[in-house]
Amino acid sequence: MLATPIYIICSPSPQVGKTLVARLVSEYLLLKNGTALSFDVNLKEPSLLDYLPNITETADVIDTYGKMQLMDPLIIHDRVAKVIDLGFHAFDEFFKMCEEIGFIKETARCCVAPVILFVAGADRHSFRGYQMLRRQIPPAALVTVHNEFVLRGGLPEAMDCERVLRISALPLFLKRYVDRLSFSFTGYLRDEKDWTTELHQWIRRNYTMFRDLEASVMQRGSYRSRATNIESLRGTRATEGPAHSPFRYQR
């Protein structure tokens, strides 16, 4: 049985291109599958919600209510791929919660396959965060993202593992172009007829990379992990909070 994938794009460091990666993954999934569900866990604007409001919900991990609202949809095997754009401010709390409730074990039981896309930075926060994930996350579920626009000198040796996705650097004028709130990667592929443009090739290369990643994720077997206790969130009284509320690209 094919698993429902969850892509958790994260970094404990700001300004590493995390939301750019989340946009790419979300738009790829929407193009391929006709549907996707994204969660925006960010404080700073613009964020994923500003780019993809039709498929994105806001979320937080500040209190028990917010954690439940975020985690409940993630363990449902509904064949709708999920994307989490996890803000750097929420990095420690999110993975602490995952460890406490046995999230990886629970997803395996529910036929859901999480993959952690760790967007690397050059500071000590990034190094410490990566080491923490290596201790907590099964190797098959941990992927390092090398955003070459941010890390032009290459990945730190400790992060340059077997599973690395490399996002090549765009020229600055193209980077500013794709950062506009009105820009859509898939829309550009659909509207731009010249396949030889640098941006066209860049988008297609990244989409192909995510296609290969998705194939490996959905076929992945169960993980061995510690016992799960996702109900532990419900054992704590929730604080009050607000309710959270296709096309095919052809060659």
KABELTA-V998059 format. One record per helix or strand of 2 or more residues. SS is the DSSP state (@ for helix, = for strand). FROM is the first residue (numbers start at 0). TO is the last residue. If there is no record, write none. Layout:
BEGIN
SS;FROM;TO / SS;FROM;TO
END
This chain:
BEGIN
=;3;9 / @;17;32 / =;36;40 / @;47;50 / =;55;57 / @;63;73 / =;81;85 / @;87;100 / @;102;108 / =;111;118 / @;123;135 / @;138;140 / =;141;146 / @;156;158 / =;163;166 / @;171;177 / @;184;190 / @;197;217 / @;229;234
END
